[in-house]
């Protein structure tokens, strides 16, 4: 037997590999970087867990969810694998023990979030380690054209080079051919090291059932009633829908629980644990539920609302039937759902004048500067994610480079006498620490340092001050709290033509909006096309397959194109209501898109700060397409201005 086979049995107790796993591991152990595209539940995590035990050095795993990290960590610790996770739930003692183990070389795997790579103290600490393998889960997030783009992911490839990572493993279950190409280019994955096992799951019975909005609750209840009990997920778009449907099912004899991001962390954990322990529980959830949920016997996945794209749909149905037993995935399809999904996409596209003002602000700063994304979000009325995305675009175009996230304020509480701390260092280093401490402002139990100001006062690099404080914390000499999070940047150049840059950035956001809308159209097309559902879904991911023989179309239920419910035109009364709103002259509703977002029920930093969500016109036209409301707003304003 090979070393890989021996390790599989010795450390994990498995006798055989799943499809593609051994190919991935063999390439990693040969020093290659690999992209692994496996279906949900296809065993991606073992592809880095096992090699981590055989490689000389640390394996760092980037994972987007704490729940996923925790589940995998529990599994590894039960197998005796030296692993840890670094996240916000750790106590000070746990955090200190983790860094002690890390620097002592006791850890083989370390789980972190992508945002952790924006923490300067972590970067300085991890840079001292030999990173044999960097594993990036949910790697589709690095692609700007993927369904779940996250700016923090875009920077990972650059950081991997800076940290001298020896090899990378990118993993995803939802990569279209375009997204896979992006990932391979970013991480220098050779064509022969792209391992694709296919998306086909023969035990998943896909079903599409066209519904009218008014009938949907009763149809869902009827479908649940007629099928044998089993663990069930009902996916919805909105938090209030999760609550309403869970209550409705409960009133009709089923134990159903709502799950969404609006619940407290402890509530979500309790709901998840209860679901994992049951073989017939029903969860009515937004997409906040599911990632990292490794439950083998989920028998039913219902989509009460239209998913936002076929990537999301594939990921969500992939949570069913991981034990290989037959499982039903039913979509209750209504074209009216597309309006809500489209409005979210429109709501995140900034206006050109907003991009112009923000870019001018950024490029007019000194060569080295720092900003608060939260502050810019409020000032320019953009969600923080949109601000972060714009900054990332400027980095990708070569105008800015991130110098890292930092905290302007450090608070520390000494745990040992200062004389004892200074005695461990050379005279020069002890004097440096004394000069730092002399500039700290003493409170009742904590000292406060403005690291930027102190750096200027003592004429020492701020990096050295932060590194010293981090080292003292790791050594157990003090406790540290940080505040005032800011992002540092260096301006590399100014544009030769600012107007051209503004146009290009606006076009980039418009293109993202267009792609998001295209995904919604593709989902509608999937639900209304006349053919095998499985075959259509696989073709979207670049895989050719014959008709499956077990979806609703193959069983004789023919689909027809979905038609939205006809809506009456805007009335004179609508015009009068909008006119009254405009005469109120709210600063938060100054531009056409701000006003349209408000009428469609999309809150923004400005409307939240102005407490306009309670206004009678907020979400007045949430059931009408954004572009129709925008045209109505434009027409009404032009009439007023005449």
C-alpha positions in Angstrom: 0.0 0.0 0.0 1.1 3.6 -0.6 1.6 6.0 2.2 -1.6 7.7 1.3 -3.6 4.5 1.7 -1.9 3.7 5.0 -2.7 7.2 6.4 -6.3 6.9 5.3 -6.7 3.8 7.4 -4.5 4.8 10.3 -5.7 8.3 11.0 -9.2 8.4 9.5 -10.4 4.7 9.7 -11.5 4.6 6.0 -10.7 1.8 3.6 -11.3 3.4 0.3 -11.2 6.8 -1.3 -14.1 8.6 -2.9 -13.9 9.6 -6.6 -11.2 12.1 -7.2 -9.7 12.2 -3.7 -6.6 10.2 -4.3 -5.8 12.0 -7.5 -5.9 15.4 -5.7 -3.7 14.1 -2.8 -1.2 12.5 -5.1 -0.7 15.8 -7.0 -0.4 17.8 -3.7 2.2 15.5 -2.3 4.1 15.9 -5.6 4.2 19.7 -4.9 1.5 20.7 -7.4 -1.3 23.2 -6.8 -4.7 21.7 -7.5 -8.3 22.8 -8.2 -10.8 20.2 -7.0 -14.4 20.6 -8.2 -16.5 17.9 -6.4 -20.2 17.8 -5.9 -21.6 18.9 -2.5 -20.9 16.1 -0.1 -18.2 14.7 -2.4 -15.5 14.6 0.3 -13.5 17.7 -0.4 -12.3 18.2 3.2 -10.3 15.0 3.3 -8.3 16.2 0.3 -6.4 18.6 2.6 -6.8 16.9 5.9 -4.9 13.8 5.0 -2.0 15.5 3.1 -1.6 17.8 6.0 -0.4 14.9 8.1 2.2 13.9 5.5 3.5 17.3 4.6 6.4 18.9 6.4 4.9 22.2 7.6 1.6 23.8 8.4 -1.7 23.5 6.4 -3.8 26.6 6.6 -7.5 26.1 5.6 -9.5 29.2 4.6 -13.2 28.6 5.3 -16.0 31.1 5.2 -18.1 29.8 8.1 -17.4 29.2 11.7 -19.9 26.4 11.8 -18.0 24.5 9.1 -14.7 25.1 10.9 -16.1 23.8 14.2 -17.6 20.6 12.7 -14.4 19.7 10.9 -12.3 20.5 13.9 -14.4 18.3 16.2 -13.9 15.5 13.6 -10.2 15.9 13.5 -9.7 16.2 17.2 -11.7 13.0 17.7 -9.2 11.3 15.3 -6.2 12.7 17.2 -5.2 15.1 14.5 -3.4 18.3 15.9 -5.7 21.0 14.6 -7.2 24.3 15.7 -9.4 27.1 14.5 -8.8 30.8 14.9 -12.1 32.8 15.1 -13.9 35.4 17.2 -15.5 32.8 19.5 -12.2 31.9 21.2 -11.5 33.1 24.7 -8.2 34.9 25.5 -6.8 31.7 27.1 -7.8 29.6 24.0 -6.3 32.3 21.7 -3.0 32.3 23.6 -2.8 28.5 23.7 -3.4 28.4 19.9 -0.5 30.7 19.2 1.7 28.9 21.7 1.0 25.6 19.9 1.4 27.3 16.5 4.9 28.7 17.3 5.9 25.4 19.0 5.2 23.5 15.8 2.5 21.4 17.4 -0.3 22.2 14.9 -0.7 20.5 11.5 -3.9 22.2 10.5 -5.1 25.8 11.2 -8.6 26.9 10.1 -9.2 30.6 9.5 -11.7 32.9 7.8 -10.7 34.8 4.6 -11.2 38.1 6.6 -8.4 36.9 9.0 -5.9 37.7 6.3 -6.7 41.3 6.7 -5.5 41.2 10.3 -2.0 42.5 10.5 -1.1 40.8 13.8 -2.2 37.4 12.3 -0.2 38.0 9.1 2.9 38.8 11.0 2.5 35.7 13.1 1.7 33.3 10.3 4.6 34.7 8.2 7.0 33.0 10.6 5.5 29.6 9.8 6.4 27.2 6.9 3.1 26.9 5.1 3.2 23.6 3.2 -0.4 23.8 2.0 -3.0 26.6 1.7 -6.5 25.1 1.2 -9.2 27.5 0.1 -12.8 26.2 0.5 -15.6 27.8 -1.5 -13.0 28.9 -4.0 -15.7 30.1 -6.4 -15.8 33.3 -4.2 -12.5 34.4 -5.8 -14.1 34.9 -9.2 -15.6 38.2 -9.9 -18.1 36.5 -12.1 -19.0 33.8 -9.6 -22.3 33.7 -7.9 -20.9 34.5 -4.5 -18.0 36.9 -5.1 -16.3 38.1 -2.0 -13.6 40.8 -2.3 -11.5 39.3 0.5 -11.1 36.1 -1.6 -9.5 38.1 -4.4 -6.5 39.0 -2.3 -5.7 35.4 -1.3 -3.7 34.5 -4.4 -1.4 37.5 -3.8 -1.0 36.7 -0.1 -0.1 33.1 -0.9 2.9 34.3 -2.9 3.9 36.8 -0.2 3.7 34.1 2.5 5.7 31.7 0.3 3.0 29.1 0.3 4.5 25.9 -1.2 1.2 24.6 -2.8 -2.5 25.5 -2.9 -5.7 23.5 -3.0 -8.8 25.3 -4.2 -12.1 23.6 -3.7 -15.6 24.2 -4.8 -18.8 22.4 -5.7 -20.2 25.1 -7.9 -17.7 26.2 -10.6 -18.9 26.9 -14.1 -16.2 26.6 -16.7 -15.6 30.4 -16.7 -15.2 30.4 -12.9 -12.8 27.4 -13.0 -10.7 29.2 -15.5 -10.5 32.2 -13.2 -9.4 30.1 -10.3 -6.7 28.2 -12.2 -5.3 31.5 -13.5 -5.2 33.1 -10.0 -3.4 30.1 -8.4 -1.3 28.9 -11.3 -3.1 25.6 -11.5 -2.0 23.6 -14.5 -4.7 22.1 -16.8 -3.8 18.5 -15.8 -4.1 19.5 -12.1 -7.8 20.5 -12.4 -9.7 17.5 -10.9 -13.4 17.5 -11.9 -15.5 14.5 -10.8 -18.9 15.6 -12.2 -22.0 16.9 -10.5 -24.4 14.0 -11.2 -26.0 12.5 -8.2 -28.3 9.7 -9.3 -30.1 9.5 -6.0 -31.4 13.1 -6.2 -34.9 13.3 -7.8 -35.3 16.8 -9.1 -38.8 18.2 -9.4 -40.2 21.5 -10.6 -43.8 22.4 -9.8 -45.2 25.7 -11.1 -47.3 27.5 -8.5 -49.3 30.6 -8.1 -48.2 32.8 -5.2 -51.6 32.5 -3.4 -51.5 28.7 -3.6 -47.9 28.0 -2.6 -48.3 27.4 1.2 -51.1 24.9 0.6 -49.1 23.1 -2.1 -46.0 22.9 0.1 -48.1 21.5 3.0 -49.7 18.9 0.6 -46.4 17.8 -0.7 -44.9 17.3 2.8 -48.1 15.4 4.0 -48.1 12.9 1.1 -44.4 11.9 1.5 -42.9 9.7 4.3 -41.4 11.7 7.2 -37.8 12.7 6.9 -35.3 15.4 7.6 -36.4 18.4 5.5 -35.1 21.8 4.5 -37.5 24.4 3.1 -35.5 27.3 1.5 -37.0 30.7 1.3 -35.7 34.1 0.3 -36.8 36.4 3.1 -36.5 36.1 6.9 -40.2 37.0 7.4 -41.2 34.2 5.0 -39.2 31.7 7.1 -41.1 32.7 10.2 -44.5 32.7 8.5 -44.0 29.3 6.8 -42.6 27.7 10.0 -45.6 28.9 11.9 -48.0 27.7 9.2 -46.5 24.2 9.1 -46.6 24.2 12.9 -50.3 25.1 12.9 -50.9 22.1 10.6 -49.3 19.4 12.7 -45.6 19.5 11.8 -42.7 20.5 14.0 -41.0 23.2 11.9 -38.5 25.8 12.9 -37.4 29.0 11.2 -33.7 29.7 10.7 -32.2 32.9 9.4 -29.5 35.5 10.1 -31.8 37.6 12.2 -31.7 35.1 15.0 -29.2 35.2 17.8 -26.1 33.0 17.4 -27.2 30.8 20.4 -30.6 30.3 18.8 -29.2 29.3 15.5 -26.8 26.9 17.1 -29.6 25.2 19.2 -31.8 24.9 16.1 -29.0 23.4 14.0 -28.1 20.9 16.8 -31.7 19.8 17.1 -31.9 19.4 13.3 -28.8 17.3 13.3 -30.1 15.0 16.0 -33.5 14.4 14.4 -34.6 12.2 11.5 -37.8 14.1 10.7 -37.2 17.7 11.7 -38.2 20.5 9.3 -36.1 23.7 9.0 -37.6 26.7 7.1 -34.5 28.7 6.3 -32.9 31.4 4.3 -29.6 30.6 2.6 -27.9 31.3 6.0 -28.6 27.6 6.7 -26.7 24.8 5.2 -23.0 25.6 4.5 -21.0 23.2 6.6 -24.0 21.1 7.6 -22.8 17.5 7.2 -26.0 15.6 7.7 -26.2 12.4 5.7 -29.9 11.7 5.8 -31.7 14.8 4.6 -34.5 13.4 2.5 -36.2 16.5 1.2 -35.1 19.9 0.0 -37.9 22.2 -1.0 -37.3 25.6 -2.6 -40.4 27.6 -1.6 -38.9 30.6 -3.4 -36.9 30.7 -6.6 -33.1 30.4 -5.9 -30.9 33.3 -7.0 -29.0 31.1 -9.5 -28.3 27.6 -10.6 -25.0 27.6 -8.6 -27.0 28.3 -5.4 -29.6 25.8 -6.4 -27.0 23.1 -7.0 -25.3 23.9 -3.7 -28.6 23.7 -1.8 -30.0 20.5 -3.3 -26.5 19.0 -2.8 -27.2 18.8 0.9 -29.8 16.1 0.3 -29.1 12.4 0.2 -25.5 12.4 1.2 -26.0 8.8 2.4 -26.8 7.8 -1.2 -30.4 7.0 -0.5 -33.2 8.5 -2.7 -34.0 12.1 -1.9 -36.5 14.6 -3.3 -35.5 18.2 -4.4 -38.6 20.1 -5.3 -38.8 23.7 -6.6 -42.1 25.4 -6.2 -41.6 27.8 -9.1 -43.2 31.2 -9.5 -41.9 33.8 -11.9 -43.0 36.5 -9.4 -40.1 35.6 -7.1 -37.7 36.9 -9.7 -38.7 40.5 -8.8 -37.4 40.2 -5.3 -34.1 38.7 -6.4 -33.7 41.2 -9.2 -34.3 44.1 -6.8 -31.5 42.9 -4.6 -29.1 43.0 -7.6 -30.2 46.4 -8.7 -29.9 47.7 -5.1 -26.2 47.0 -5.0 -25.2 48.9 -8.1 -23.8 52.3 -7.3 -24.7 55.4 -9.3 -22.0 56.8 -11.5 -21.9 60.1 -9.6 -21.3 58.2 -6.4 -18.4 56.2 -7.9 -17.0 59.5 -9.2 -17.1 61.2 -5.8 -15.7 58.2 -3.9 -12.8 57.6 -6.3 -11.9 61.3 -6.4 -11.7 61.2 -2.6 -9.5 58.1 -2.5 -7.1 59.2 -5.3 -6.7 62.7 -3.8 -5.4 61.3 -0.5 -1.7 61.2 0.3 0.4 58.5 -1.1 0.0 56.4 2.0 -3.4 56.7 3.6 -6.0 54.7 5.5 -9.8 54.7 5.5 -12.7 53.2 7.4 -15.0 51.2 5.1 -17.9 51.7 7.6 -17.4 55.5 7.5 -17.3 55.6 3.7 -20.4 53.4 3.6 -22.4 55.9 5.6 -21.0 59.0 3.8 -21.6 57.7 0.3 -24.7 55.6 1.0 -23.3 52.3 -0.1 -23.3 49.0 1.6 -19.9 48.2 3.1 -19.5 45.3 0.6 -19.9 47.6 -2.3 -17.3 50.0 -0.8 -14.9 47.0 -0.4 -15.6 45.9 -3.9 -14.8 49.3 -5.4 -11.5 49.4 -3.4 -10.7 45.9 -4.7 -11.3 47.1 -8.3 -8.9 50.0 -7.8 -6.3 47.5 -6.5 -6.9 45.1 -9.5 -6.4 48.1 -11.9 -3.1 48.9 -10.2 -4.0 52.3 -8.7 -3.9 51.2 -5.1 -2.3 48.4 -3.1 -3.6 47.4 0.3 -1.1 47.7 3.1 -3.4 45.7 5.4 -6.1 46.2 7.9 -5.1 47.7 11.2 -6.5 49.0 14.4 -5.7 52.6 15.3 -6.3 52.1 19.0 -4.7 49.4 21.2 -5.7 48.8 24.8 -3.5 46.6 27.0 -3.6 45.3 30.5 -0.2 44.1 31.9 -0.3 40.7 33.5 3.3 41.0 34.8 5.4 43.8 36.3 7.0 45.9 33.7 10.5 45.4 35.3 10.0 41.6 34.8 9.0 42.1 31.1 11.9 44.5 30.3 14.5 42.2 32.0 14.0 39.6 29.2 15.2 41.9 26.5 18.4 43.5 25.4 19.0 47.1 26.4 18.0 48.5 23.0 14.7 46.5 22.9 13.9 47.2 26.5 14.4 51.0 25.9 12.1 50.7 22.8 9.3 49.1 24.9 9.7 51.7 27.6 9.3 54.5 25.1 6.1 52.9 23.8 4.7 52.4 27.3 5.5 56.0 28.3 3.1 57.2 25.6 0.2 55.0 26.8 -2.7 56.7 28.6 -3.6 55.0 31.8 -7.2 54.2 32.6 -8.6 52.3 35.6 -7.3 48.9 34.5 -6.3 49.4 30.8 -3.7 51.5 29.1 -4.6 53.0 25.7 -2.2 53.6 22.8 -2.8 55.4 19.5 -0.2 53.4 17.5 -0.1 55.9 14.6 0.6 58.8 16.9 3.1 56.9 19.0 5.0 55.8 15.9 5.4 59.5 14.9 6.3 60.5 18.5 9.1 58.0 19.0 10.2 57.9 15.3 9.8 54.1 15.1 7.8 52.1 12.5 4.3 51.4 13.5 4.8 47.8 12.4 7.5 47.4 15.0 5.1 48.7 17.8 2.3 46.3 16.7 4.6 43.3 16.4 6.0 44.0 19.9 2.5 44.2 21.4 1.5 41.1 19.6 4.6 39.2 20.8 4.0 40.3 24.5 0.4 39.1 24.2 1.5 35.7 22.8 4.0 35.4 25.6 1.3 36.0 28.2 2.7 39.3 29.4 -0.5 41.3 28.7 -4.1 41.3 27.5 -4.9 43.3 24.4 -8.1 44.8 23.0 -8.2 46.6 19.7 -10.6 49.2 18.2 -10.9 51.7 15.4 -10.5 49.3 12.5 -9.1 50.9 9.4 -7.8 49.7 6.0 -4.4 51.0 4.9 -3.5 51.7 1.3 -0.7 53.0 -0.8 -1.5 54.9 -4.0 0.6 53.5 -6.8 -0.4 55.9 -9.6 -3.0 58.4 -10.7 -5.1 57.8 -13.8 -4.1 59.5 -17.0 -7.8 60.1 -17.6 -10.0 60.1 -14.5 -13.3 60.2 -16.5 -12.3 57.0 -18.4 -11.6 55.2 -15.1 -14.9 56.3 -13.6 -16.7 55.0 -16.8 -14.8 51.7 -16.6 -15.6 51.2 -12.9 -19.3 52.0 -13.5 -19.4 49.5 -16.4 -17.8 46.9 -14.1 -20.6 47.2 -11.6 -23.2 47.3 -14.3 -21.7 44.1 -15.7 -22.0 42.5 -12.3 -25.6 43.5 -12.2 -26.2 42.1 -15.6 -24.6 38.8 -14.7 -26.7 38.6 -11.5 -29.8 39.2 -13.5 -28.7 36.7 -16.1 -28.4 34.0 -13.3 -32.0 34.7 -12.3 -33.1 34.4 -16.0 -31.2 31.1 -16.2 -33.1 29.8 -13.2 -36.4 30.8 -14.7 -35.3 29.1 -17.9 -34.4 25.9 -16.0 -37.8 25.8 -14.3 -39.7 26.4 -17.5 -37.7 24.5 -20.1 -39.2 21.4 -21.7 -36.6 18.7 -21.1 -34.7 16.7 -18.5 -34.0 18.8 -15.4 -30.8 16.9 -14.5 -29.5 17.1 -18.0 -30.1 20.9 -18.2 -28.4 21.5 -14.8 -25.4 19.5 -15.7 -25.0 21.3 -19.0 -24.8 24.6 -17.1 -21.7 23.3 -15.4 -20.2 22.1 -18.6 -21.1 18.4 -18.2 -22.8 16.4 -20.9 -25.2 13.7 -19.7 -28.1 11.7 -21.1 -31.7 12.2 -19.7 -31.6 11.0 -16.1 -34.8 9.0 -16.1 -35.8 10.1 -12.5 -36.6 13.8 -12.6 -40.2 15.2 -12.8 -39.9 15.7 -16.6 -38.6 12.2 -17.2 -41.5 10.9 -15.1 -43.9 12.6 -17.5 -44.6 16.0 -15.9 -43.9 18.5 -18.7 -42.8 22.0 -17.9 -44.0 25.2 -19.5 -42.4 28.7 -19.5 -43.1 30.5 -16.3 -45.2 33.7 -16.6 -45.2 36.5 -14.1 -48.5 37.7 -12.7 -49.8 40.6 -14.7 -49.6 43.9 -12.8 -51.7 47.0 -13.2 -50.0 50.2 -14.4 -49.1 53.0 -12.0 -52.2 55.1 -11.2 -52.8 58.8 -10.7 -52.9 58.0 -7.0 -49.4 56.4 -7.2 -48.2 59.6 -8.9 -49.7 61.8 -6.1 -48.1 59.6 -3.4 -44.7 59.8 -5.0 -45.0 63.5 -5.5 -45.8 64.0 -1.8 -42.7 61.9 -0.9 -40.5 64.0 -3.2 -41.7 67.3 -1.7 -40.5 66.0 1.7 -37.0 66.4 0.3 -35.3 63.7 2.3 -31.5 63.9 1.9 -31.3 60.1 1.9 -33.6 60.0 -1.1 -31.8 62.6 -3.2 -31.0 60.5 -6.3 -33.2 58.4 -8.6 -31.7 55.1 -7.5 -31.8 56.0 -3.8 -35.5 56.8 -4.2 -36.2 53.6 -6.2 -34.3 51.4 -3.7 -36.5 52.9 -1.0 -39.7 52.3 -2.8 -38.7 48.7 -3.5 -38.0 48.0 0.1 -34.2 48.0 -0.1 -32.7 49.8 2.9 -29.4 51.6 2.7 -27.0 53.2 5.2 -28.6 56.6 4.6 -32.2 55.5 4.9 -31.3 53.5 8.0 -29.6 56.5 9.6 -32.5 58.7 8.7 -34.9 56.2 10.3 -37.0 56.0 7.1 -37.9 52.3 7.2 -41.1 53.2 9.2 -42.2 55.6 6.5 -45.5 54.6 4.8 -43.8 54.6 1.3 -40.9 52.3 2.3 -41.4 49.1 0.3 -44.6 50.4 -1.2 -43.7 48.9 -4.6 -41.6 45.9 -3.4 -43.7 43.6 -5.7 -42.9 45.6 -8.8 -39.7 45.2 -10.8 -37.0 47.7 -10.0 -36.5 48.9 -13.5 -40.3 49.7 -13.8 -40.2 51.6 -10.5 -37.1 53.5 -11.7 -38.9 54.5 -14.9 -41.9 55.6 -12.9 -39.6 57.7 -10.6 -37.8 59.3 -13.6 -41.1 60.2 -15.2 -42.6 61.7 -12.1 -39.6 63.7 -11.3 -39.4 65.1 -14.9 -43.0 66.1 -14.7 -42.4 68.0 -11.4 -39.3 69.7 -12.8 -41.2 70.9 -15.8 
